[in-house]
Amino acid sequence: MDNNFRVEGRGLALSRNDRYIFTDLNFSLEAGQILQVEGHNGSGKTTMLRILCGLTLPSEGEVRWCGENIRKNLAEYCAQLVYVGHAPGIKGELTPLENLEWARNMDRPREGASAEQVLGRLQLPAVCDDVPCHNLSAGQRRRVALGRLLMLDAPLWVLDEPFTALDPPGRRLVEELLSEHAQRGGMAVLTTHHEVNIDGCTVRGLQLGS
């Protein structure tokens, strides 16, 4: 993985109904680093992640990728990231295998990654293989959603509450995936109410709100 990637937020501000939720927000993230966004409910964490993904325009400021405003070539920038939102974002009528195959066909797949291997790494029971995702538990659906991280070749992971609905083994799995990604030269931005314990990389904090 290219270790020269860098994502920055410069002077970011978010205004709603003539009131600033946050203002003058600055951060930078390089290869091998993880940024944990913290703040109370309503502080703009999810919207900040959407700004970072190019899905929402900031009221002020800009996001830069490798020194350039992401708006100059948004499609190329978006090809460098995987976004897993607070909702799983998977197709309920498809099985876990079909969801991962669909993701691989829609985006840039990681070389050598197969849906079968990823499902094994996600520690989903074999009985789930042929079950539509709308019949799975919330934690199982979350694991399927996180499978996109392993299927796609992207240096930047943007994760909104990735530990939601996961049991302790599932939370440890997410920490392992984050650690491995950072040690490969990737980077990640996440929000979570859980304390994280990620080995082998730098975890920085970004506080929103007072």
C-alpha positions as CSV (number, residue, x, y, z in Angstrom):
1,M,0.0,0.0,0.0
2,D,1.2,3.5,-0.9
3,N,2.5,5.2,2.3
4,N,2.3,8.7,0.8
5,F,-1.4,9.0,1.3
6,R,-2.6,11.9,3.5
7,V,-6.1,13.2,4.3
8,E,-6.7,16.6,5.9
9,G,-9.5,18.7,7.2
10,R,-8.8,22.4,7.0
11,G,-11.0,25.0,8.7
12,L,-14.1,22.8,8.6
13,A,-17.3,24.2,9.9
14,L,-20.9,22.9,10.0
15,S,-23.9,25.2,10.4
16,R,-27.5,24.1,10.9
17,N,-30.4,26.6,11.2
18,D,-28.0,29.5,11.5
19,R,-26.1,27.8,14.4
20,Y,-22.7,26.4,14.2
21,I,-22.4,22.8,15.3
22,F,-18.6,22.9,15.0
23,T,-16.2,25.4,13.5
24,D,-12.5,25.7,12.6
25,L,-12.0,22.0,12.7
26,N,-8.5,20.9,11.6
27,F,-6.9,17.5,11.4
28,S,-4.5,15.4,9.4
29,L,-4.1,11.7,9.0
30,E,-1.2,9.8,7.4
31,A,-0.5,6.2,6.6
32,G,-0.6,3.9,9.7
33,Q,-2.7,6.3,11.7
34,I,-6.2,6.1,13.1
35,L,-8.4,9.0,14.1
36,Q,-11.1,8.5,16.7
37,V,-13.8,11.2,16.5
38,E,-15.5,11.9,19.8
39,G,-18.3,14.1,21.0
40,H,-21.7,14.1,22.6
41,N,-24.9,13.3,20.7
42,G,-25.7,16.1,18.2
43,S,-22.1,17.3,18.0
44,G,-21.9,16.5,14.3
45,K,-19.8,13.3,14.3
46,T,-21.8,11.5,11.6
47,T,-22.0,14.6,9.5
48,M,-18.3,15.2,9.8
49,L,-17.7,11.7,8.5
50,R,-20.0,12.4,5.6
51,I,-18.1,15.5,4.8
52,L,-14.9,13.5,4.9
53,C,-16.5,11.1,2.4
54,G,-17.6,13.9,0.1
55,L,-21.3,13.1,0.7
56,T,-22.0,16.4,2.5
57,L,-20.6,19.8,1.8
58,P,-19.1,21.7,4.8
59,S,-20.4,25.1,5.6
60,E,-16.8,26.3,5.5
61,G,-13.4,24.8,4.9
62,E,-12.3,21.8,2.8
63,V,-11.1,18.2,2.9
64,R,-7.8,17.6,1.1
65,W,-6.4,14.3,-0.2
66,C,-2.7,14.2,-0.9
67,G,-2.7,18.0,-0.8
68,E,-5.6,18.7,-3.2
69,N,-9.2,19.5,-2.5
70,I,-11.3,16.3,-2.9
71,R,-13.8,18.2,-5.0
72,K,-11.2,18.5,-7.8
73,N,-11.6,14.8,-8.5
74,L,-14.2,13.4,-6.2
75,A,-14.7,10.1,-8.1
76,E,-11.0,9.3,-7.9
77,Y,-10.9,10.2,-4.2
78,C,-14.0,8.1,-3.4
79,A,-12.3,5.1,-5.0
80,Q,-9.7,5.4,-2.3
81,L,-12.1,4.9,0.7
82,V,-14.6,2.5,2.1
83,Y,-17.4,4.0,4.2
84,V,-19.4,1.9,6.6
85,G,-22.2,4.0,8.1
86,H,-24.1,3.5,11.3
87,A,-26.7,1.5,9.3
88,P,-25.2,-1.6,7.9
89,G,-25.9,-0.6,4.3
90,I,-26.3,-4.1,3.0
91,K,-29.1,-5.6,0.8
92,G,-31.5,-7.5,3.1
93,E,-32.8,-9.8,0.4
94,L,-29.3,-11.0,-0.5
95,T,-27.2,-13.6,1.5
96,P,-23.9,-12.5,3.1
97,L,-22.0,-14.1,0.2
98,E,-24.1,-12.3,-2.4
99,N,-23.7,-9.0,-0.6
100,L,-19.9,-9.3,-0.6
101,E,-19.8,-10.4,-4.2
102,W,-22.0,-7.4,-5.1
103,A,-19.6,-5.1,-3.3
104,R,-16.7,-6.5,-5.1
105,N,-18.3,-6.1,-8.5
106,M,-19.3,-2.5,-7.8
107,D,-16.0,-1.3,-6.4
108,R,-12.3,-1.9,-6.7
109,P,-11.7,-5.4,-5.3
110,R,-8.7,-6.3,-3.2
111,E,-6.4,-8.7,-5.1
112,G,-6.7,-12.3,-3.9
113,A,-9.7,-11.6,-1.6
114,S,-12.7,-14.0,-2.0
115,A,-16.1,-13.6,-0.4
116,E,-15.8,-17.1,1.1
117,Q,-12.5,-16.2,2.8
118,V,-13.9,-12.9,4.1
119,L,-16.9,-14.6,5.6
120,G,-14.6,-17.0,7.4
121,R,-12.6,-14.2,8.8
122,L,-15.8,-12.5,10.0
123,Q,-16.5,-15.5,12.1
124,L,-20.1,-15.9,10.8
125,P,-21.5,-19.4,11.4
126,A,-21.8,-21.5,8.2
127,V,-25.6,-21.7,8.7
128,C,-25.7,-18.0,7.7
129,D,-24.2,-18.6,4.2
130,D,-27.5,-19.2,2.5
131,V,-29.7,-17.0,4.7
132,P,-31.0,-13.6,3.4
133,C,-29.4,-10.9,5.5
134,H,-32.8,-9.6,6.7
135,N,-33.1,-12.9,8.7
136,L,-29.8,-12.4,10.4
137,S,-29.2,-10.8,13.8
138,A,-28.1,-7.2,14.0
139,G,-24.6,-8.2,15.0
140,Q,-24.4,-10.6,12.1
141,R,-25.5,-7.9,9.7
142,R,-22.9,-5.6,11.1
143,R,-20.2,-8.3,10.4
144,V,-21.4,-8.6,6.8
145,A,-21.2,-4.8,6.4
146,L,-17.7,-4.8,7.8
147,G,-16.7,-7.4,5.3
148,R,-16.5,-4.7,2.6
149,L,-13.3,-3.5,4.4
150,L,-11.7,-6.9,3.5
151,M,-13.1,-7.1,0.0
152,L,-12.1,-3.8,-1.3
153,D,-8.6,-2.2,-1.9
154,A,-8.9,1.2,-0.2
155,P,-6.3,3.0,2.0
156,L,-8.9,5.0,3.9
157,W,-11.6,3.5,6.1
158,V,-14.4,5.7,7.4
159,L,-16.4,4.0,10.0
160,D,-19.5,5.3,11.9
161,E,-19.9,3.4,15.1
162,P,-18.4,0.1,13.8
163,F,-18.9,-1.7,17.1
164,T,-22.7,-1.2,17.1
165,A,-24.6,-4.5,17.9
166,L,-21.3,-6.5,18.2
167,D,-20.6,-8.8,21.1
168,P,-17.1,-8.7,22.7
169,P,-15.5,-11.2,20.2
170,G,-16.9,-9.0,17.4
171,R,-15.5,-5.9,18.9
172,R,-12.1,-7.5,19.2
173,L,-12.3,-8.6,15.6
174,V,-12.9,-5.0,14.5
175,E,-9.9,-3.9,16.5
176,E,-7.8,-6.6,14.9
177,L,-8.9,-5.5,11.4
178,L,-8.0,-1.9,12.2
179,S,-4.6,-2.8,13.5
180,E,-3.8,-4.9,10.5
181,H,-5.0,-2.2,8.1
182,A,-2.8,0.4,9.8
183,Q,0.2,-1.8,9.9
184,R,-0.2,-2.3,6.1
185,G,0.0,1.5,5.7
186,G,-3.7,2.2,5.7
187,M,-5.6,4.8,7.8
188,A,-9.0,5.0,9.4
189,V,-11.4,7.5,10.9
190,L,-14.1,6.2,13.2
191,T,-16.6,7.3,15.7
192,T,-17.4,5.1,18.7
193,H,-18.7,5.2,22.3
194,H,-16.5,2.2,23.1
195,E,-13.0,2.4,24.4
196,V,-10.7,1.1,21.7
197,N,-7.5,-1.0,22.1
198,I,-5.7,-1.1,18.8
199,D,-2.2,-2.5,18.7
200,G,0.7,-1.4,16.5
201,C,-0.5,2.0,15.4
202,T,-1.1,5.5,16.4
203,V,-4.6,6.3,17.6
204,R,-5.4,10.1,17.8
205,G,-8.4,11.8,19.1
206,L,-10.6,14.6,17.6
207,Q,-13.1,16.1,20.0
208,L,-16.2,17.8,18.6
209,G,-18.3,20.1,20.8
210,S,-17.5,21.3,24.3
